[in-house]
């Protein structure tokens, strides 16, 4: 049995990331929801235990818990279609099949495309603007229930439904039904909670501070700030180690941990597998270890919470920089501390699909322009692309990458992993660049993610 001390020692390997990957880091080890040890690096506005970071998509566990509480009270049916549960029209364009339900959205199988860069910039939009977005139409890439696909849009829709059925704003539901009864006083939807640290991104001159985004219609996807003390306690509630009473009955927490949608492998057949529960990711090594948790990534912040269900030993790790690849780093720490050796199998192949015409057109245009050292027409991109990394900075980096491979001799064929994704290669005499794009889930989709990396 792994001890908290062993996990503390394993997490110490994350020390070199401070300054190189993020300006600051806080990492805590807990047992049964109580912090056993806390380490930190970098400059913090307060002592580590009282410094609040945005926990980003770890917020989804609170959104799922709120939905389950309403279901238990008979105010929400998780098997109800999203469109009928909403208070505003919802138009979904996608493959034929049954309409996606509230449960589908919570379990990441509603069929909406992955949307992290775009959704991370939507948090402050007003409820009225969100309603217009839904009425104008959103895109699906898979039939509902057919396949796992991580979607923030689905959780934003569920958050709106929670507010409608509870008769109060979504944020007030989480505050009154979960945060206050559980004593999570260092957790909230506003950067004024506790002592919030500023998020950053790397820039030419060093770390660049980013402004806090205000709460809004997309807060259910990742709007909470929290501290190591509070998030450890919340993990204790979710694991069942802490009896939260009516605030979150153990049976509901157990339902959140249930593997609802397979990500890789087969939870029914056994062996190593990974699945999405309700607001939680669950993985099993097939040899007696089951890990539960979630990652969070937002402009300026990266968070990871995880525990081993059998022992109740876990960790919460925060970094104040954007998308720092914290999840694989912490997972490797857990696998080492718990002596996990079996790798999780690869995901199943997707169902047959045709790429969106907009994906094909964007890939074709960018395949030509990138080879010439240009990003092409800015109208191709959603605003999030420039917000994440300014287009001028991206174009300068492209020029350096093209120079490193000696220019482009050949552009490889375009491949599609999903209807909303495309990838291809730019091949030069001294190397190869891999190019990937991802489109938004909107009626008029634009490129929300552009990656150009040395292959």
KOLKETI-714375 format. One record per residue (C-alpha): x, y, z; residue number from 1. Coordinates in steps of 0.02 Angstrom, whole numbers, plus 50000, padded with zeros to 5 digits. Example, Ala and Ser with C-alpha at 12.3 -4.5 7.8 and 13.67 -1.06 7.14 Angstrom:
+-------+-------+-------+-----+
:     x :     y :     z : seq :
+-------+-------+-------+-----+
: 50615 : 49775 : 50390 :   1 :
: 50684 : 49947 : 50357 :   2 :
+-------+-------+-------+-----+
//
This chain:
+-------+-------+-------+-----+
:     x :     y :     z : seq :
+-------+-------+-------+-----+
: 50000 : 50000 : 50000 :   1 :
: 50070 : 50169 : 49949 :   2 :
: 50088 : 50294 : 50091 :   3 :
: 50062 : 50483 : 50080 :   4 :
: 50249 : 50503 : 50112 :   5 :
: 50289 : 50401 : 49957 :   6 :
: 50177 : 50510 : 49850 :   7 :
: 50254 : 50667 : 49926 :   8 :
: 50426 : 50606 : 49877 :   9 :
: 50367 : 50562 : 49701 :  10 :
: 50286 : 50732 : 49675 :  11 :
: 50449 : 50818 : 49722 :  12 :
: 50506 : 50774 : 49546 :  13 :
: 50390 : 50914 : 49484 :  14 :
: 50501 : 51046 : 49567 :  15 :
: 50604 : 51089 : 49410 :  16 :
: 50444 : 51142 : 49320 :  17 :
: 50433 : 51301 : 49425 :  18 :
: 50503 : 51444 : 49323 :  19 :
: 50523 : 51337 : 49168 :  20 :
: 50343 : 51281 : 49142 :  21 :
: 50249 : 51398 : 49260 :  22 :
: 50295 : 51545 : 49373 :  23 :
: 50224 : 51459 : 49527 :  24 :
: 50161 : 51291 : 49585 :  25 :
: 50070 : 51221 : 49736 :  26 :
: 50054 : 51035 : 49764 :  27 :
: 49969 : 50949 : 49909 :  28 :
: 49955 : 50767 : 49959 :  29 :
: 49798 : 50713 : 50051 :  30 :
: 49728 : 50558 : 50133 :  31 :
: 49542 : 50541 : 50155 :  32 :
: 49518 : 50721 : 50100 :  33 :
: 49635 : 50797 : 50232 :  34 :
: 49797 : 50877 : 50177 :  35 :
: 49948 : 50781 : 50240 :  36 :
: 50084 : 50885 : 50158 :  37 :
: 50098 : 51044 : 50055 :  38 :
: 50242 : 51108 : 49948 :  39 :
: 50255 : 51262 : 49839 :  40 :
: 50375 : 51355 : 49726 :  41 :
: 50379 : 51526 : 49646 :  42 :
: 50298 : 51686 : 49706 :  43 :
: 50128 : 51668 : 49790 :  44 :
: 50011 : 51804 : 49854 :  45 :
: 49983 : 51710 : 50018 :  46 :
: 50038 : 51552 : 50106 :  47 :
: 50016 : 51401 : 49991 :  48 :
: 49866 : 51329 : 50083 :  49 :
: 49770 : 51494 : 50062 :  50 :
: 49821 : 51535 : 49882 :  51 :
: 49676 : 51513 : 49761 :  52 :
: 49705 : 51455 : 49583 :  53 :
: 49574 : 51437 : 49447 :  54 :
: 49536 : 51251 : 49445 :  55 :
: 49465 : 51260 : 49269 :  56 :
: 49383 : 51097 : 49213 :  57 :
: 49392 : 51022 : 49388 :  58 :
: 49237 : 51133 : 49405 :  59 :
: 49143 : 51003 : 49302 :  60 :
: 49135 : 50890 : 49454 :  61 :
: 49034 : 51025 : 49544 :  62 :
: 48920 : 51047 : 49393 :  63 :
: 48887 : 50860 : 49385 :  64 :
: 48856 : 50852 : 49573 :  65 :
: 48729 : 50994 : 49561 :  66 :
: 48636 : 50904 : 49421 :  67 :
: 48630 : 50742 : 49521 :  68 :
: 48562 : 50833 : 49674 :  69 :
: 48420 : 50905 : 49569 :  70 :
: 48384 : 50734 : 49495 :  71 :
: 48374 : 50659 : 49670 :  72 :
: 48245 : 50791 : 49714 :  73 :
: 48141 : 50754 : 49560 :  74 :
: 48176 : 50922 : 49480 :  75 :
: 48282 : 50857 : 49336 :  76 :
: 48277 : 50698 : 49231 :  77 :
: 48451 : 50659 : 49165 :  78 :
: 48374 : 50556 : 49025 :  79 :
: 48281 : 50708 : 48960 :  80 :
: 48345 : 50777 : 48793 :  81 :
: 48447 : 50936 : 48810 :  82 :
: 48330 : 51028 : 48692 :  83 :
: 48175 : 50994 : 48795 :  84 :
: 48261 : 51027 : 48962 :  85 :
: 48320 : 51200 : 48907 :  86 :
: 48221 : 51360 : 48925 :  87 :
: 48278 : 51421 : 48753 :  88 :
: 48282 : 51342 : 48579 :  89 :
: 48427 : 51226 : 48538 :  90 :
: 48467 : 51179 : 48359 :  91 :
: 48595 : 51040 : 48333 :  92 :
: 48666 : 51000 : 48162 :  93 :
: 48750 : 50831 : 48150 :  94 :
: 48733 : 50645 : 48113 :  95 :
: 48563 : 50562 : 48121 :  96 :
: 48512 : 50478 : 48283 :  97 :
: 48423 : 50509 : 48446 :  98 :
: 48438 : 50682 : 48525 :  99 :
: 48575 : 50700 : 48657 : 100 :
: 48517 : 50695 : 48838 : 101 :
: 48576 : 50783 : 48995 : 102 :
: 48663 : 50623 : 49046 : 103 :
: 48750 : 50613 : 48876 : 104 :
: 48822 : 50787 : 48902 : 105 :
: 48879 : 50748 : 49080 : 106 :
: 48961 : 50586 : 49022 : 107 :
: 49047 : 50668 : 48871 : 108 :
: 48951 : 50571 : 48740 : 109 :
: 48830 : 50702 : 48673 : 110 :
: 48925 : 50703 : 48507 : 111 :
: 48988 : 50883 : 48514 : 112 :
: 49168 : 50909 : 48454 : 113 :
: 49313 : 50946 : 48570 : 114 :
: 49316 : 51134 : 48599 : 115 :
: 49443 : 51182 : 48733 : 116 :
: 49526 : 51337 : 48656 : 117 :
: 49361 : 51412 : 48601 : 118 :
: 49260 : 51369 : 48756 : 119 :
: 49394 : 51432 : 48875 : 120 :
: 49363 : 51606 : 48804 : 121 :
: 49173 : 51598 : 48819 : 122 :
: 49156 : 51603 : 49008 : 123 :
: 49102 : 51786 : 49028 : 124 :
: 48969 : 51787 : 48892 : 125 :
: 48796 : 51836 : 48950 : 126 :
: 48651 : 51714 : 48962 : 127 :
: 48563 : 51807 : 48820 : 128 :
: 48713 : 51787 : 48704 : 129 :
: 48723 : 51602 : 48748 : 130 :
: 48539 : 51582 : 48706 : 131 :
: 48568 : 51661 : 48536 : 132 :
: 48715 : 51545 : 48505 : 133 :
: 48608 : 51392 : 48541 : 134 :
: 48465 : 51455 : 48434 : 135 :
: 48582 : 51493 : 48288 : 136 :
: 48641 : 51314 : 48297 : 137 :
: 48787 : 51208 : 48358 : 138 :
: 48875 : 51062 : 48276 : 139 :
: 48890 : 50879 : 48325 : 140 :
: 49017 : 50759 : 48249 : 141 :
: 48952 : 50593 : 48318 : 142 :
: 48779 : 50522 : 48352 : 143 :
: 48728 : 50546 : 48533 : 144 :
: 48790 : 50403 : 48641 : 145 :
: 48905 : 50333 : 48508 : 146 :
: 49075 : 50387 : 48571 : 147 :
: 49173 : 50486 : 48700 : 148 :
: 49218 : 50662 : 48646 : 149 :
: 49267 : 50794 : 48772 : 150 :
: 49148 : 50942 : 48759 : 151 :
: 49139 : 51101 : 48862 : 152 :
: 48985 : 51156 : 48766 : 153 :
: 48887 : 51009 : 48836 : 154 :
: 48930 : 51060 : 49014 : 155 :
: 48885 : 51241 : 48981 : 156 :
: 48714 : 51183 : 48921 : 157 :
: 48692 : 51073 : 49075 : 158 :
: 48741 : 51220 : 49187 : 159 :
: 48604 : 51326 : 49109 : 160 :
: 48479 : 51183 : 49135 : 161 :
: 48532 : 51167 : 49318 : 162 :
: 48497 : 51351 : 49346 : 163 :
: 48327 : 51341 : 49261 : 164 :
: 48271 : 51188 : 49360 : 165 :
: 48338 : 51255 : 49525 : 166 :
: 48255 : 51424 : 49499 : 167 :
: 48415 : 51521 : 49531 : 168 :
: 48576 : 51562 : 49438 : 169 :
: 48692 : 51414 : 49414 : 170 :
: 48830 : 51493 : 49517 : 171 :
: 48711 : 51518 : 49663 : 172 :
: 48660 : 51334 : 49653 : 173 :
: 48841 : 51278 : 49675 : 174 :
: 48874 : 51405 : 49812 : 175 :
: 48718 : 51367 : 49914 : 176 :
: 48706 : 51179 : 49885 : 177 :
: 48890 : 51129 : 49888 : 178 :
: 49018 : 51261 : 49937 : 179 :
: 48931 : 51330 : 50092 : 180 :
: 48869 : 51164 : 50166 : 181 :
: 49040 : 51083 : 50140 : 182 :
: 49135 : 51229 : 50216 : 183 :
: 49233 : 51265 : 50057 : 184 :
: 49262 : 51446 : 50104 : 185 :
: 49414 : 51466 : 49992 : 186 :
: 49318 : 51416 : 49836 : 187 :
: 49211 : 51527 : 49724 : 188 :
: 49175 : 51592 : 49549 : 189 :
: 49259 : 51760 : 49571 : 190 :
: 49445 : 51799 : 49574 : 191 :
: 49413 : 51895 : 49735 : 192 :
: 49390 : 51731 : 49830 : 193 :
: 49533 : 51696 : 49948 : 194 :
: 49700 : 51756 : 49882 : 195 :
: 49692 : 51721 : 49696 : 196 :
: 49856 : 51710 : 49603 : 197 :
: 49874 : 51789 : 49431 : 198 :
: 49882 : 51673 : 49281 : 199 :
: 50019 : 51691 : 49152 : 200 :
: 50076 : 51638 : 48980 : 201 :
: 50253 : 51631 : 48909 : 202 :
: 50305 : 51777 : 48800 : 203 :
: 50461 : 51840 : 48713 : 204 :
: 50510 : 51940 : 48867 : 205 :
: 50462 : 51811 : 48998 : 206 :
: 50300 : 51775 : 49089 : 207 :
: 50153 : 51884 : 49035 : 208 :
: 50011 : 51909 : 49162 : 209 :
: 49836 : 51876 : 49097 : 210 :
: 49676 : 51964 : 49151 : 211 :
: 49547 : 51868 : 49251 : 212 :
: 49389 : 51826 : 49154 : 213 :
: 49225 : 51867 : 49239 : 214 :
: 49092 : 51736 : 49280 : 215 :
: 48960 : 51707 : 49147 : 216 :
: 48860 : 51578 : 49050 : 217 :
: 49010 : 51462 : 49029 : 218 :
: 49061 : 51461 : 49213 : 219 :
: 48996 : 51281 : 49230 : 220 :
: 49140 : 51220 : 49121 : 221 :
: 49282 : 51290 : 49226 : 222 :
: 49243 : 51448 : 49321 : 223 :
: 49290 : 51402 : 49500 : 224 :
: 49442 : 51459 : 49598 : 225 :
: 49499 : 51352 : 49744 : 226 :
: 49639 : 51315 : 49865 : 227 :
: 49736 : 51156 : 49900 : 228 :
: 49644 : 51135 : 50066 : 229 :
: 49471 : 51151 : 49988 : 230 :
: 49505 : 51047 : 49834 : 231 :
: 49579 : 50907 : 49941 : 232 :
: 49421 : 50908 : 50047 : 233 :
: 49311 : 50904 : 49891 : 234 :
: 49410 : 50752 : 49830 : 235 :
: 49375 : 50671 : 49999 : 236 :
: 49189 : 50700 : 49974 : 237 :
: 49195 : 50630 : 49797 : 238 :
: 49293 : 50477 : 49852 : 239 :
: 49169 : 50440 : 49992 : 240 :
: 49301 : 50461 : 50127 : 241 :
: 49209 : 50613 : 50196 : 242 :
: 49025 : 50596 : 50241 : 243 :
: 48947 : 50751 : 50166 : 244 :
: 48771 : 50702 : 50219 : 245 :
: 48634 : 50779 : 50113 : 246 :
: 48756 : 50903 : 50034 : 247 :
: 48815 : 50759 : 49923 : 248 :
: 48758 : 50585 : 49977 : 249 :
: 48888 : 50448 : 49954 : 250 :
: 48776 : 50360 : 49828 : 251 :
: 48781 : 50512 : 49713 : 252 :
: 48970 : 50526 : 49729 : 253 :
: 48983 : 50342 : 49685 : 254 :
: 48877 : 50372 : 49531 : 255 :
: 48995 : 50511 : 49479 : 256 :
: 49142 : 50388 : 49491 : 257 :
: 49053 : 50255 : 49388 : 258 :
: 49132 : 50229 : 49215 : 259 :
: 48990 : 50295 : 49106 : 260 :
: 49083 : 50318 : 48941 : 261 :
: 49235 : 50216 : 48888 : 262 :
: 49383 : 50320 : 48831 : 263 :
: 49505 : 50176 : 48806 : 264 :
: 49487 : 49991 : 48841 : 265 :
: 49328 : 49911 : 48907 : 266 :
: 49276 : 49933 : 49090 : 267 :
: 49157 : 49785 : 49071 : 268 :
: 49285 : 49665 : 49000 : 269 :
: 49418 : 49709 : 49128 : 270 :
: 49603 : 49739 : 49104 : 271 :
: 49672 : 49915 : 49096 : 272 :
: 49546 : 50048 : 49044 : 273 :
: 49501 : 50232 : 49056 : 274 :
: 49326 : 50305 : 49058 : 275 :
: 49231 : 50465 : 49092 : 276 :
: 49110 : 50463 : 49238 : 277 :
: 49005 : 50616 : 49279 : 278 :
: 49125 : 50762 : 49297 : 279 :
: 49265 : 50640 : 49338 : 280 :
: 49392 : 50536 : 49241 : 281 :
: 49416 : 50356 : 49301 : 282 :
: 49559 : 50241 : 49253 : 283 :
: 49601 : 50065 : 49308 : 284 :
: 49764 : 49972 : 49285 : 285 :
: 49677 : 49803 : 49286 : 286 :
: 49782 : 49750 : 49436 : 287 :
: 49688 : 49825 : 49581 : 288 :
: 49720 : 50012 : 49566 : 289 :
: 49581 : 50131 : 49518 : 290 :
: 49623 : 50316 : 49499 : 291 :
: 49492 : 50452 : 49496 : 292 :
: 49510 : 50638 : 49462 : 293 :
: 49506 : 50774 : 49331 : 294 :
: 49619 : 50899 : 49246 : 295 :
: 49592 : 51083 : 49221 : 296 :
: 49667 : 51198 : 49090 : 297 :
: 49623 : 51381 : 49063 : 298 :
: 49714 : 51535 : 48998 : 299 :
: 49842 : 51560 : 49136 : 300 :
: 49804 : 51406 : 49240 : 301 :
: 49828 : 51218 : 49246 : 302 :
: 49761 : 51105 : 49384 : 303 :
: 49759 : 50920 : 49421 : 304 :
: 49664 : 50827 : 49558 : 305 :
: 49680 : 50638 : 49574 : 306 :
: 49667 : 50501 : 49704 : 307 :
: 49680 : 50312 : 49717 : 308 :
: 49506 : 50254 : 49764 : 309 :
: 49558 : 50106 : 49870 : 310 :
: 49673 : 50202 : 49987 : 311 :
: 49599 : 50376 : 49975 : 312 :
: 49775 : 50444 : 49948 : 313 :
: 49787 : 50580 : 49818 : 314 :
: 49858 : 50746 : 49763 : 315 :
: 49805 : 50917 : 49704 : 316 :
: 49928 : 51015 : 49597 : 317 :
: 49909 : 51193 : 49534 : 318 :
: 50014 : 51294 : 49410 : 319 :
: 49982 : 51472 : 49355 : 320 :
: 50021 : 51452 : 49171 : 321 :
: 49922 : 51397 : 49019 : 322 :
: 49913 : 51213 : 48968 : 323 :
: 50071 : 51152 : 49055 : 324 :
: 50049 : 50966 : 49019 : 325 :
: 50021 : 50938 : 49204 : 326 :
: 49906 : 50788 : 49180 : 327 :
: 50033 : 50666 : 49106 : 328 :
: 50164 : 50726 : 49231 : 329 :
: 50052 : 50692 : 49382 : 330 :
: 49989 : 50529 : 49307 : 331 :
: 50168 : 50470 : 49288 : 332 :
: 50199 : 50514 : 49471 : 333 :
: 50048 : 50413 : 49526 : 334 :
: 50097 : 50265 : 49418 : 335 :
: 50269 : 50266 : 49494 : 336 :
: 50210 : 50287 : 49674 : 337 :
: 50079 : 50149 : 49657 : 338 :
: 50191 : 50038 : 49548 : 339 :
: 50073 : 50037 : 49400 : 340 :
: 50153 : 49950 : 49252 : 341 :
: 50014 : 49912 : 49127 : 342 :
: 49985 : 50048 : 48998 : 343 :
: 49807 : 50101 : 48959 : 344 :
: 49754 : 50032 : 48789 : 345 :
: 49723 : 50143 : 48639 : 346 :
: 49550 : 50216 : 48608 : 347 :
: 49433 : 50124 : 48492 : 348 :
: 49423 : 50177 : 48311 : 349 :
: 49291 : 50311 : 48276 : 350 :
: 49133 : 50273 : 48178 : 351 :
: 49132 : 50311 : 47993 : 352 :
: 49121 : 50498 : 47957 : 353 :
: 49147 : 50632 : 47826 : 354 :
: 49243 : 50790 : 47870 : 355 :
: 49146 : 50952 : 47876 : 356 :
: 49161 : 51053 : 47715 : 357 :
: 49224 : 51197 : 47822 : 358 :
: 49363 : 51086 : 47892 : 359 :
: 49415 : 51035 : 47717 : 360 :
: 49415 : 51216 : 47657 : 361 :
: 49514 : 51281 : 47807 : 362 :
: 49643 : 51142 : 47790 : 363 :
: 49662 : 51174 : 47604 : 364 :
: 49687 : 51360 : 47629 : 365 :
: 49810 : 51341 : 47773 : 366 :
: 49906 : 51201 : 47687 : 367 :
: 49948 : 51326 : 47549 : 368 :
: 49979 : 51481 : 47654 : 369 :
: 50082 : 51400 : 47792 : 370 :
: 50202 : 51329 : 47664 : 371 :
: 50233 : 51509 : 47608 : 372 :
: 50262 : 51572 : 47785 : 373 :
: 50092 : 51655 : 47807 : 374 :
: 49939 : 51619 : 47915 : 375 :
: 49831 : 51675 : 47771 : 376 :
: 49662 : 51758 : 47792 : 377 :
: 49625 : 51801 : 47975 : 378 :
: 49440 : 51766 : 47944 : 379 :
: 49484 : 51581 : 47953 : 380 :
: 49518 : 51595 : 48139 : 381 :
: 49407 : 51612 : 48290 : 382 :
: 49456 : 51756 : 48405 : 383 :
: 49526 : 51632 : 48532 : 384 :
: 49675 : 51594 : 48418 : 385 :
: 49740 : 51772 : 48426 : 386 :
: 49696 : 51786 : 48612 : 387 :
: 49796 : 51630 : 48655 : 388 :
: 49948 : 51679 : 48552 : 389 :
: 49941 : 51838 : 48445 : 390 :
: 49936 : 51802 : 48258 : 391 :
: 50091 : 51907 : 48227 : 392 :
: 50188 : 51805 : 48355 : 393 :
: 50125 : 51644 : 48277 : 394 :
: 50180 : 51700 : 48104 : 395 :
: 50354 : 51745 : 48167 : 396 :
: 50369 : 51573 : 48249 : 397 :
: 50311 : 51493 : 48085 : 398 :
: 50452 : 51582 : 47993 : 399 :
: 50579 : 51511 : 48116 : 400 :
: 50510 : 51336 : 48098 : 401 :
: 50513 : 51344 : 47909 : 402 :
: 50692 : 51404 : 47914 : 403 :
: 50738 : 51259 : 48028 : 404 :
: 50681 : 51131 : 47898 : 405 :
: 50758 : 51227 : 47753 : 406 :
: 50593 : 51281 : 47677 : 407 :
: 50451 : 51175 : 47609 : 408 :
: 50486 : 51053 : 47469 : 409 :
: 50321 : 50960 : 47482 : 410 :
: 50155 : 50973 : 47573 : 411 :
: 50087 : 50805 : 47628 : 412 :
: 49907 : 50749 : 47607 : 413 :
: 49774 : 50804 : 47731 : 414 :
: 49707 : 50675 : 47855 : 415 :
: 49552 : 50690 : 47966 : 416 :
: 49534 : 50612 : 48140 : 417 :
: 49359 : 50683 : 48161 : 418 :
: 49245 : 50792 : 48054 : 419 :
: 49314 : 50946 : 48143 : 420 :
: 49501 : 50901 : 48139 : 421 :
: 49631 : 50900 : 48002 : 422 :
: 49818 : 50868 : 47997 : 423 :
: 49957 : 50866 : 47868 : 424 :
: 50145 : 50883 : 47852 : 425 :
: 50260 : 51014 : 47778 : 426 :
: 50418 : 50926 : 47720 : 427 :
: 50586 : 51011 : 47694 : 428 :
: 50764 : 50956 : 47659 : 429 :
: 50811 : 50964 : 47844 : 430 :
: 50652 : 50908 : 47930 : 431 :
: 50463 : 50897 : 47939 : 432 :
: 50331 : 51006 : 48020 : 433 :
: 50167 : 50932 : 48081 : 434 :
: 50015 : 51045 : 48060 : 435 :
: 49848 : 51018 : 48147 : 436 :
: 49686 : 51118 : 48155 : 437 :
: 49525 : 51101 : 48254 : 438 :
: 49364 : 51193 : 48215 : 439 :
: 49234 : 51268 : 48333 : 440 :
: 49065 : 51184 : 48365 : 441 :
: 48965 : 51331 : 48300 : 442 :
: 48846 : 51347 : 48153 : 443 :
: 48982 : 51444 : 48060 : 444 :
: 49139 : 51352 : 48120 : 445 :
: 49310 : 51433 : 48122 : 446 :
: 49482 : 51368 : 48168 : 447 :
: 49497 : 51369 : 48357 : 448 :
: 49665 : 51281 : 48369 : 449 :
: 49817 : 51287 : 48258 : 450 :
: 49971 : 51184 : 48300 : 451 :
: 50132 : 51184 : 48202 : 452 :
: 50268 : 51076 : 48278 : 453 :
: 50432 : 50999 : 48223 : 454 :
: 50393 : 50816 : 48188 : 455 :
+-------+-------+-------+-----+
//
